[in-house]
Amino acid sequence: MFLSPTEALKQFNVSKPTLYADMKAGKLSYKLDDRKKRKINVAELDRIYEKKETSQSINETLQNVQKSSAQTFSNASLAEKEVEIEYLKKIIEQYESENEHLRSSLEKSQDGHNRATLLLEDKTTGAGGLEKGLRALEARIANQEKTEKERKQREAKILKRNKLLREKLAQERNKKWYQNIFA
């Protein structure tokens, strides 16, 4: 499979100048398509650069682990199961850290909202200024409420994923040894 340089930048941890410098220096091979556009083999990119981790790729990896574990679970050794459990723990930790980041972002947003409210109250003069300030404040509050609602939805989704992962981890831990063999 071949990618354009733009697609490669999106999928791999590399800057645009580095990518083009490596192509120019011959460290990274590429071919020109019929429109004289550069196309880079994914295997070449994998060889040189590290792939970016995204929430989607983590979810896909988790799904692949779950599918493969279902197929090979009866043949897996205890050590392999421990590795899988450690991997699931790491994923849970990643979701928990993302959750903490969202919480801190919310607190910063609320502080900014409070400061903006104070500034609007201090700058309003006269009846016309007060009405204008109130309208601006209402618009900002409505925007912040919308942002807060979206943030809460994302947080709820993350918490739901964390709960699901913990339940699956608990189920795996609670299985008897003979259930793993004859599953």
C-alpha positions in Angstrom: 0.0 0.0 0.0 1.3 3.5 -0.9 0.6 6.8 0.9 1.1 10.4 -0.2 3.5 12.5 1.9 0.5 14.3 3.4 -1.1 11.0 4.5 2.2 9.8 5.8 2.5 12.9 8.0 -0.9 12.2 9.4 -0.2 8.6 10.3 3.4 8.7 11.4 5.5 10.7 13.9 7.5 12.8 11.5 7.7 16.4 10.5 7.2 17.6 6.9 10.8 18.9 6.6 12.2 15.6 7.9 10.1 13.5 5.6 11.1 15.5 2.5 14.8 15.6 3.6 14.8 11.8 4.0 13.3 11.4 0.5 15.9 13.7 -1.0 18.8 12.0 0.9 17.6 8.6 -0.3 16.8 7.3 3.2 13.2 6.9 2.3 12.3 5.6 -1.2 9.2 6.6 -3.1 7.8 6.3 -6.5 6.0 8.8 -8.8 2.5 8.0 -9.9 1.0 8.8 -13.3 0.3 12.4 -12.2 4.0 12.8 -11.1 2.9 12.8 -7.4 5.1 11.1 -4.8 3.8 7.8 -3.3 5.6 6.2 -0.4 5.3 2.5 0.5 3.9 2.0 4.0 6.6 -0.6 4.8 9.2 2.0 4.2 7.5 4.4 6.5 7.2 1.7 9.2 10.9 0.9 8.8 12.0 4.5 9.5 9.3 6.2 11.5 7.1 5.5 14.5 3.3 5.2 13.9 1.1 7.8 15.7 -1.2 6.4 18.4 -4.8 7.6 18.3 -7.8 6.8 20.3 -9.2 5.1 17.2 -6.1 2.9 16.8 -6.2 2.0 20.5 -9.8 0.9 20.1 -8.9 -1.0 16.9 -6.0 -2.7 18.7 -8.2 -3.6 21.6 -10.8 -5.1 19.3 -8.0 -7.1 17.5 -6.8 -8.3 20.9 -10.3 -9.4 21.9 -10.8 -11.2 18.6 -7.5 -13.0 18.7 -7.9 -13.8 22.3 -11.2 -15.4 21.7 -9.7 -17.6 19.0 -6.5 -18.6 20.9 -7.7 -18.4 24.4 -8.0 -22.1 25.0 -4.4 -22.6 23.8 -2.9 -19.6 25.6 -0.6 -20.0 28.5 -1.0 -18.2 31.8 1.9 -15.9 31.0 0.2 -14.8 27.8 -2.9 -14.0 29.7 -1.0 -12.0 32.2 0.5 -10.0 29.3 -2.9 -9.3 27.9 -4.2 -8.2 31.3 -1.2 -5.8 31.6 -2.1 -4.4 28.2 -5.7 -3.9 29.2 -4.5 -2.1 32.4 -2.4 0.2 30.3 -5.4 1.0 28.1 -7.5 1.8 31.2 -4.7 4.0 32.5 -4.7 5.9 29.2 -8.4 6.5 29.3 -8.2 7.6 32.9 -5.4 10.1 32.1 -7.5 11.4 29.2 -10.4 11.7 31.6 -8.2 13.7 34.0 -7.0 16.0 31.2 -10.7 16.7 30.3 -11.4 17.5 33.9 -8.5 20.0 34.1 -9.6 21.6 30.8 -13.1 22.0 32.2 -11.7 23.8 35.3 -9.6 26.1 33.2 -12.6 26.9 31.0 -14.7 27.7 34.0 -12.0 30.0 35.4 -11.9 31.8 32.0 -15.6 32.1 32.0 -15.6 33.6 35.5 -12.9 36.1 34.4 -14.8 37.1 31.3 -17.9 37.7 33.4 -16.0 40.0 35.7 -14.5 41.9 32.8 -17.9 42.3 31.2 -19.4 43.6 34.5 -16.5 46.1 34.9 -16.6 47.5 31.4 -20.3 48.1 31.1 -21.3 51.8 31.3 -24.8 53.3 30.9 -28.0 51.5 30.0 -27.0 50.7 26.4 -23.7 49.3 27.5 -25.4 47.2 30.1 -27.8 45.6 27.6 -25.0 45.0 25.1 -22.9 43.5 27.8 -25.8 41.2 28.9 -26.4 40.0 25.4 -22.7 39.3 24.9 -22.6 37.5 28.3 -25.7 35.4 27.4 -24.1 34.4 24.1 -20.9 33.4 25.8 -22.7 31.5 28.5 -24.8 29.7 25.8 -21.5 28.8 24.0 -19.9 27.6 27.1 -22.9 25.5 28.1 -22.8 23.9 24.7 -19.0 23.2 25.1 -19.6 21.9 28.6 -22.4 19.6 27.4 -20.1 18.2 24.7 -17.3 17.7 27.2 -19.6 15.9 29.6 -20.8 13.6 26.7 -17.1 12.8 25.9 -16.4 12.2 29.5 -19.4 9.9 29.9 -18.3 8.0 26.9 -14.8 7.5 28.3 -16.1 6.5 31.7 -18.4 4.0 30.0 -15.5 2.5 28.0 -13.4 2.3 31.2 -16.2 0.5 33.0 -16.6 -1.9 30.2 -12.9 -2.6 30.1 -12.8 -3.1 33.9 -15.7 -5.5 33.7 -14.1 -7.5 31.0 -10.8 -7.6 33.0 -12.7 -8.8 36.0 -14.5 -11.5 34.0 -11.1 -12.7 32.7 -9.7 -12.8 36.1 -12.6 -14.7 37.6 -12.5 -17.5 35.0 -11.4 -20.8 36.4 -8.5 -22.5 34.8 -10.6 -25.2 33.3 -13.0 -22.6 31.8 -10.0 -21.2 29.9 -9.0 -24.6 28.5 -12.5 -25.7 27.4 -13.8 -22.2 26.4 
